[in-house]
Amino acid sequence: MNKAVFLDRDGVINEVLTNRVKFVNKPQELYFLPGVPEAIKKLNAVFDYIFVVTNQGGVGLGFMKESQLIKIHDHMIAELKKEGAIIHEAVYCPHKPKAGCACRKPNSKLIVDLGQKYNIDLAHSYMVGDTDTDIIAGKKAGTKGVFLGKSDPLADAVFPDLLCAADWIIKDAGAR
């Protein structure tokens, strides 16, 4: 079976709610956080797949069309690829925050579906996020949870950014 790292998007890969950008609604509004391409490149060397798993309620709320979101993800993947960092697939929940769908994190459908599609051993995989909902979704799917921020009691590990988290994930994966 394959191993994967599942990454939330906003606040993990790119800036959100910063001086430069509030929400990413266009490709040119996507700014990578420091060290992200390097971190993904490091993870690529150890893991079979790197995925983006993101809630994008802005589609359901009418702030952008699904076609715009796909353009943002295509842009993100292409820009990372220029740096040698590979994202194998980006999946998203386009529904409104309170829609009650199965795909919106903290539900685990997006992760479980990718796991089935790519024959992923979820017990030897990781979900990295910056909110409780990311960690809960990963736990429900059976992954380890890595939180980016100050603290999260549900997470297996907590780091300030993806680059620091990548080093721990690689070390932890080798110890399993």
Summary of the structure (lengths in Angstrom):
residues: 176
radius of gyration: 14.8
end to end distance: 14.3
largest distance: 45.0
contacts: 596
relative contact order: 0.19
helix: 40%
strand: 19%
